[in-house]
Amino acid sequence: MKKISTFILLALCFVSVRTSYSQKNNVLDKAAINRMLSSGIELYNQGRLNDAVSILKTAEIKDTANWKVLYWMGMSFYDLSSYYAAEECANRAHEILTRTEGHDVALIELLGDVNHRLGNVDLAADYYKQTAEMMGKKTAIDMGIPILIDACELSLKDTKAGRKNKRTSLANEINTVDEEYAPILMNGGRDLFFTARKPETTGNNINPDDQRYFEDMYHAQWDTISLSWKMNNFTFSEWNTNGFDALTYLNPNGLFGLCTVNTSATEKTTKSSDIFELIAEEPLKWTSMDVIKNKSINTDYFEGAASLAQVSDLEQKMIFVSDRKGDVSGTDLYSVSRADEIWGIAERLPNQINSLGDETTPYLTEDGQFLFFSSRGLPGYGGYDIFYSQWVDDKWSAPINLGIEINSVNDDTHFQINTNTNQCVLASMAARGDYFSYDLFQADMTGLNFPFLKK
């Protein structure tokens, strides 16, 4: 009997030691997971999104029921434009949280954002409404939640009315998982110019802010035999720098262009992004690329995305983007004229065009009568939408959204149109597997009710 009691006592001691050891391990695991979570959040805030995902995945393997780990992994995927992965993380986090603690307003907002990007606008609207209710009216307004609700409801209204998007892929052989944008068609659609962020970019440099490659200017030509686009690697071979290079305008004869150059992280020939002029003696055969030397145009801030119009025999008008007032209204559009080869003083466009949000990628028709641009501060469908404004009585009219036929729930930018054929080109976010990136699109706007279209 005594031996049995001793055996039981030893067994109880073993269980006690094992339980203590297990509890200690659990405490250590939780501490390690919390450290990884903190590191993941810090990396996210630094913009090192891939690194954040890596460490948060490790934490998630150790604790599959930690909703905070899943939330921050979802945030990282969202900012990486991996919307399907973000959706999975956010849904799992929501399911776990609903079973245990209840609700978290930041998570509900993320669910709204993810579903909005994926085009699930009815579901997105419901999550945004929950977000607004949880935040309270004032905070929701400050965070722009009612604007997001309006964007979803506008999309639902237009879809219900039978309105459909008209755009199609401009170049399947050019659109890739990498970013392609800023399309320019010339010579009856036989020459395509665009900007892209590809691994083979000049210098092979990666931007530390978003961990993607710098951008270069590209030229493709239509092959009438293979009926496909073929790259011409010589057009910009000596003009692309080791920094950021983006072509934004070409005149019809191919003798003059405007581009944005930023070498502040490489050769340091610019302090930020500046607007340059491309000059050619023969069409598309560039002989010089020089910065515009006007202190009201190029400043120490970001300037770029310039477009030009010949508004009279003696005057040209350029509209470009700058963030010189970025602390107040993000990126804004500025206008400047050139007469007798001398640039004037750049002036910010009025507040009805420049919202408190960001405006970008302006395009002027050849006669300067219509201005197209993208904004994420004006009412639209979500992300950047494309708007137009008309020059009437020496001022720009109130901007008008191009509608669901051209715009989507994601970012739509770099719009240009041939007003003789009603054919337009633009850039927009498109799914590439789990990842969304900018692709080149085209659309026939014939039949739409806009004053700039040929009837």
Secondary structure as UniProt FT lines:
FT   HELIX           2..45
FT   TURN            46..47
FT   HELIX           49..62
FT   TURN            64..65
FT   HELIX           67..79
FT   TURN            80..81
FT   HELIX           83..100
FT   HELIX           105..117
FT   TURN            118..119
FT   HELIX           121..135
FT   HELIX           137..142
FT   TURN            143..144
FT   HELIX           145..160
FT   TURN            161..162
FT   STRAND          168..169
FT   TURN            172..174
FT   STRAND          179..186
FT   TURN            187..190
FT   STRAND          191..197
FT   TURN            199..200
FT   HELIX           202..204
FT   STRAND          206..207
FT   TURN            208..211
FT   STRAND          212..213
FT   STRAND          216..223
FT   TURN            224..227
FT   STRAND          228..231
FT   TURN            235..239
FT   STRAND          244..250
FT   TURN            252..253
FT   STRAND          256..262
FT   TURN            264..267
FT   STRAND          274..282
FT   TURN            283..284
FT   STRAND          285..291
FT   TURN            295..297
FT   STRAND          303..310
FT   STRAND          315..322
FT   TURN            324..325
FT   HELIX           326..329
FT   STRAND          332..339
FT   TURN            340..341
FT   STRAND          342..343
FT   STRAND          347..348
FT   TURN            351..353
FT   STRAND          359..364
FT   TURN            366..367
FT   STRAND          370..375
FT   STRAND          385..392
FT   TURN            393..394
FT   STRAND          395..396
FT   STRAND          400..401
FT   TURN            404..406
FT   STRAND          412..418
FT   TURN            419..422
FT   STRAND          423..432
FT   TURN            433..434
FT   STRAND          435..444
FT   TURN            446..447
FT   TURN            451..452
//
